[in-house]
Amino acid sequence: MSQNIRLHYLDNLRALAMLLGIVFHCALAYSPLMQNVWLTSDSQNSVIIDVFAYCLHLFRMPLFFVVSGYFALMLIDKRTVSGFIKNRAKRILLPFIIFLPLLSIAMMLIISWAINSISTTIPMLNYLVEEVSGSMQEMPINTMHLWFLLNLFFMCLMAAGLHKLKLFDARWFKAFSSPLTILLLLPLLMTPALMYVSAPHPAPSKVYPEVWSFGFYGIYFLLGGALYKNRLLLQHLSQYKHYLLITGIVLYIVFYYQLPASLSLLDMVREANGVPFSWHHTRLAIVEAFAALYLTLVCIILGQQYLSIENKIFKYFMDSSYWLYLIHLPLLLMIQYYLIDLELNMWLKFAIGNLVVFTIGIASYQLLVRNTVIGVLLNGKRIEAMKK
């Protein structure tokens, strides 16, 4: 089988990872863990939300970076290194440069409106008022939910450099590609990065590359490259899928029950200089690393089994997922601020938030993006996209 044949399950998994990000961010408003630190924390919350949200959090973005690493090496083989960098700059870096200031302005306007308009007490909004006197202009700049674009672009540059040095064909990388190494060594390699940040791991949203992100997400990116270089590797890993699923779930339960009841703003401020060493946090980081990897591998194995599908519906959601994820956060915040003072059940609010974001997102994609220059920017020409 040609290495350049498009694997539709990877396309579908990547789109699913992005779309689940919308659901995850919607859930944070009703998370007990995030009630002190999230921008739309509702007065109602549920432990059920936390159990669901942080399980999703462990594997959603690792899954995205595995798929991205796979496609990165595929694209290098198809277009050479220079063509690969040019393509990634156009499809990743340029959208980041265009959308970050637009979405930042939208977020500042929405948060400023909420500070002056809603009656529900939100600790994070109170913190913003106290720290910056209601002026969003003084807030530190970060990449918000677009952090993955900046990190991904730098990882693509890393992949180009490793390819130039022929390190993907080196003996160490082939050793990296054995099932035993992946299942036992990779989580230990990720542990130092997770020890540096709080649990569950935050988004590396600074405007410069964060080293811990390369020690965590970068390893998943390289894992995707290993899957591309050794197409039998996933087949070998599939033999362990039941073990991975059961062990991943058990480890997640252990991980979840070691989390605090809620995060504090003080902890978030302190984290800017790294989390102080403790044996408890080290154990938590090890458990988190193993649980995240095993659940991510289960998703890829099950994706290959059940999502190797190419049809118009899957293709439409795959194409629209990039746009939906880019625009969803300010839209979601606005909806949740409108809902927050209403006497509605939190599960109804959660459903409304998701439904409205997806409805507006799909409608705007169809009307403003799909057949326009924005669609070409995000997904390439549709004729070319069908050939990928």
C-alpha positions in Angstrom: 0.0 0.0 0.0 1.3 3.4 -0.9 2.4 5.6 2.0 0.6 8.5 0.4 -2.9 7.0 0.3 -5.2 9.2 2.4 -6.4 7.4 5.6 -9.9 8.7 6.2 -10.0 7.6 9.7 -7.2 10.0 10.6 -9.0 12.9 8.9 -12.2 12.0 10.8 -10.3 11.6 14.1 -8.7 15.0 13.7 -12.0 16.7 13.0 -13.6 14.9 16.0 -10.8 16.1 18.2 -11.4 19.7 17.2 -15.2 19.4 17.5 -15.0 17.8 20.9 -13.0 20.9 21.9 -16.2 22.9 21.6 -18.0 20.5 23.9 -15.1 20.5 26.4 -15.0 24.3 26.6 -18.8 24.4 27.0 -18.6 21.9 29.9 -16.0 24.1 31.8 -18.8 26.5 32.8 -20.4 23.8 34.9 -17.1 22.2 36.2 -16.6 22.3 40.0 -12.8 22.1 39.4 -12.9 25.2 37.2 -15.5 27.3 39.1 -12.9 29.8 40.4 -10.8 30.1 37.2 -13.1 29.8 34.1 -14.6 32.9 32.5 -18.2 31.7 32.4 -18.4 29.7 35.6 -22.1 29.1 36.4 -23.6 28.9 39.9 -24.6 25.4 39.0 -22.1 22.7 38.5 -21.8 18.9 38.6 -19.1 16.3 39.3 -20.4 14.4 36.4 -19.3 17.2 34.1 -15.8 17.0 35.6 -15.6 13.2 35.2 -16.5 13.6 31.5 -14.6 16.8 30.7 -11.2 15.8 32.1 -11.3 12.3 30.7 -11.9 14.0 27.3 -9.1 16.5 28.1 -6.5 13.7 28.6 -6.7 12.4 25.1 -8.3 15.0 22.8 -5.4 17.2 22.0 -2.8 14.4 22.2 -4.9 12.7 19.5 -4.8 15.8 17.4 -1.0 16.0 17.6 -0.6 12.3 16.7 -2.7 12.8 13.6 -0.8 16.0 12.8 2.6 14.3 13.1 1.5 11.5 10.8 0.3 13.9 8.1 3.4 16.1 8.6 5.7 13.3 7.5 3.3 12.3 4.7 3.3 15.9 3.4 7.1 16.2 3.5 7.3 13.0 1.3 4.7 14.5 -1.1 6.0 18.1 -1.3 9.6 18.1 -0.1 10.7 20.1 3.0 10.4 23.5 1.3 6.9 22.7 0.0 5.9 21.4 3.3 7.0 24.5 5.2 5.2 26.7 2.7 2.0 24.7 3.0 2.1 24.8 6.8 2.8 28.5 6.9 -0.3 29.1 4.7 -2.6 26.7 6.4 -1.5 27.1 10.1 0.6 30.2 10.7 -1.4 32.6 8.5 -4.8 31.7 10.0 -3.1 32.1 13.5 -1.9 35.6 12.5 -5.2 36.6 11.0 -7.6 35.2 13.6 -5.8 35.8 16.9 -6.2 39.6 16.9 -9.8 39.4 15.6 -10.8 36.8 18.2 -8.9 38.6 21.0 -10.8 41.8 20.3 -14.1 39.9 20.3 -13.2 38.2 23.6 -12.3 41.6 25.2 -15.5 43.2 24.1 -17.6 40.2 25.3 -15.8 40.0 28.7 -16.1 43.8 29.2 -19.8 43.6 28.4 -20.3 40.7 30.9 -18.4 42.5 33.7 -20.9 45.4 33.4 -24.1 43.4 32.6 -24.5 40.1 34.4 -25.5 39.7 38.0 -24.1 36.2 38.7 -20.8 36.4 40.6 -18.0 34.9 38.6 -14.7 34.7 40.5 -12.6 35.1 37.3 -14.4 38.2 36.2 -14.0 39.7 39.7 -10.3 38.9 39.5 -10.1 40.8 36.2 -11.9 43.8 37.6 -9.6 43.9 40.6 -6.4 43.3 38.7 -7.0 45.5 35.6 -9.8 47.8 36.8 -12.1 46.5 34.1 -9.7 47.4 31.3 -9.1 44.4 29.1 -6.3 46.3 27.4 -4.0 45.6 30.3 -4.6 41.8 30.3 -1.5 39.8 29.3 -1.6 38.6 25.7 -2.0 34.9 25.1 -3.0 32.7 22.2 -6.3 31.6 23.8 -7.7 28.5 22.1 -5.4 29.1 19.1 -2.4 27.9 21.0 -2.5 24.6 19.1 -1.8 26.5 15.8 1.4 28.1 17.1 2.6 25.0 18.8 1.8 22.9 15.7 3.7 25.2 13.4 6.8 25.1 15.5 6.5 21.3 15.6 6.3 21.2 11.9 9.5 23.2 11.7 11.0 20.6 14.1 9.8 17.8 11.8 11.4 19.6 8.8 14.7 19.9 10.6 14.7 16.2 11.7 13.9 15.1 8.2 16.8 17.2 6.8 19.1 15.5 9.3 17.7 12.1 8.3 16.9 11.4 11.9 13.5 9.9 11.1 15.4 7.0 9.5 18.0 6.8 12.3 18.3 3.8 14.6 17.0 5.7 17.6 13.7 6.5 15.9 13.2 2.9 14.8 13.7 1.9 18.4 11.2 4.6 19.4 8.7 2.9 17.1 8.5 -0.4 19.0 5.3 -1.2 20.9 7.1 -1.9 24.1 9.0 1.4 23.9 5.8 3.3 23.2 3.7 1.7 26.0 6.4 1.9 28.7 9.0 4.5 27.9 6.9 7.3 26.2 4.8 8.1 29.3 8.0 8.3 31.4 9.5 10.7 28.8 6.3 12.9 29.1 6.3 12.9 32.9 8.9 15.8 33.4 6.8 18.1 31.3 3.6 17.3 33.2 5.5 17.8 36.5 6.2 21.4 35.5 2.5 22.3 35.2 -0.7 21.8 37.2 -2.9 18.8 36.8 -4.9 18.5 34.6 -2.4 20.0 32.2 -3.3 23.5 31.0 -3.1 24.9 27.5 0.4 26.2 26.6 -1.1 29.5 25.5 1.8 31.9 25.9 2.8 33.9 22.7 6.2 32.0 22.7 6.9 28.2 22.6 6.6 26.6 26.0 9.2 23.9 26.6 6.9 21.6 28.5 4.5 21.6 25.5 7.3 20.0 23.3 8.0 17.5 26.1 4.3 16.5 26.1 2.5 17.3 22.8 5.8 17.1 20.9 6.2 13.5 21.8 2.7 12.8 20.5 3.6 14.6 17.3 6.7 12.3 17.0 4.5 9.3 17.7 2.4 10.3 14.7 5.6 10.3 12.6 6.5 6.8 13.9 3.0 5.5 12.9 3.6 6.9 9.4 7.1 5.5 9.1 6.0 2.1 10.3 2.5 1.3 9.0 2.5 -2.1 10.9 3.0 -0.3 14.2 -0.7 0.4 14.8 -1.5 -3.2 13.9 0.9 -4.4 16.6 -0.5 -1.9 19.1 -4.0 -3.0 18.3 -3.3 -6.4 20.0 -3.2 -4.6 23.3 -6.4 -2.5 22.8 -8.4 -4.1 25.6 -5.5 -3.8 28.0 -5.0 -0.2 27.0 -8.7 0.6 27.4 -9.0 -1.0 30.8 -5.7 0.3 32.1 -6.4 3.8 30.7 -9.8 4.0 32.5 -8.4 2.7 35.8 -5.5 5.1 35.7 -7.9 8.0 34.8 -10.0 7.1 37.9 -6.9 7.2 40.0 -5.9 10.5 38.4 -9.3 12.0 38.9 -9.6 11.2 42.6 -6.2 12.9 43.2 -7.3 16.2 41.7 -8.3 19.0 44.0 -12.0 19.9 44.5 -11.3 23.2 42.6 -8.4 25.2 41.3 -7.6 28.6 42.7 -6.5 31.8 41.0 -3.5 31.9 43.3 -2.3 28.5 42.0 -2.7 29.8 38.4 -0.6 32.9 39.2 2.1 30.7 40.9 2.2 28.4 37.9 3.7 31.1 35.7 7.0 30.1 37.4 6.4 26.4 37.3 4.8 24.1 39.8 6.9 23.4 42.9 8.3 19.9 43.1 6.4 17.4 45.3 6.1 13.7 45.4 2.4 13.9 45.2 2.5 15.9 42.0 5.2 13.6 40.6 2.9 10.6 41.1 0.0 12.5 39.6 2.1 13.4 36.5 3.1 9.8 36.0 -0.5 8.5 36.2 -1.6 11.3 33.9 1.0 10.5 31.3 0.2 6.8 31.2 -3.6 7.4 31.2 -3.4 10.0 28.4 -1.2 7.9 26.2 -3.3 4.7 26.6 -6.6 6.4 26.0 -5.1 8.2 23.0 -4.0 4.9 21.5 -7.4 3.4 22.1 -9.0 6.3 20.2 -6.7 5.7 17.2 -7.2 2.0 17.2 -11.0 2.3 17.4 -10.9 5.1 14.8 -9.1 2.8 12.3 -11.7 0.2 13.0 -14.9 2.3 12.9 -14.1 5.7 11.2 -12.4 4.6 7.9 -15.3 6.2 6.2 -15.4 8.6 3.2 -18.8 10.2 2.5 -20.2 13.6 2.0 -21.4 14.0 5.6 -18.1 13.1 7.2 -16.2 15.2 4.6 -18.4 18.2 5.3 -17.8 18.0 9.1 -14.1 17.4 8.5 -13.9 20.5 6.4 -16.0 22.7 8.7 -14.2 21.6 11.9 -11.3 24.0 11.5 -13.6 27.0 11.1 -15.9 25.9 13.9 -13.0 25.6 16.3 -11.5 28.9 15.4 -14.6 30.9 16.0 -16.3 29.0 18.8 -14.9 30.4 22.0 -16.1 34.1 21.9 -19.4 32.8 20.5 -19.7 30.3 23.3 -18.8 32.8 26.0 -21.5 35.2 24.7 -24.2 32.5 24.8 -23.2 31.3 28.2 -23.2 34.9 29.6 -26.8 35.3 28.3 -27.8 32.0 29.9 -26.0 32.5 33.2 -28.6 34.6 35.0 -31.5 32.5 33.7 -33.2 30.0 36.1 -32.6 27.1 33.8 -31.3 23.6 34.6 -27.5 23.4 34.0 -27.9 20.4 31.7 -30.3 22.5 29.5 -27.8 25.3 29.5 -25.1 22.9 28.5 -27.3 21.6 25.6 -28.3 25.0 24.5 -24.7 26.3 24.5 -23.5 23.4 22.3 -26.5 23.5 20.0 -26.3 27.2 19.3 -22.5 27.2 18.8 -22.7 24.3 16.3 -25.7 25.8 14.5 -24.2 29.2 14.1 -20.8 27.7 13.3 -22.2 25.4 10.5 -24.4 28.2 9.1 -21.5 30.6 9.0 -19.2 28.0 7.4 -21.8 27.3 4.7 -22.5 31.0 4.0 -19.1 32.7 4.6 -16.4 30.1 4.3 -17.0 27.0 2.3 -16.9 28.5 -1.2 -14.9 31.6 -0.4 -11.2 32.6 0.0 -11.5 31.8 3.7 -12.3 28.2 2.9 -9.3 28.0 0.6 -7.1 29.5 3.3 -8.3 27.0 5.9 -8.8 23.8 3.9 -7.0 24.4 0.5 -8.9 24.3 -2.8 -11.7 21.8 -2.4 -10.6 19.9 -5.6 -7.1 19.6 -4.0 -8.6 18.6 -0.7 -10.4 15.7 -2.3 -7.1 14.4 -3.6 -5.3 14.5 -0.3 
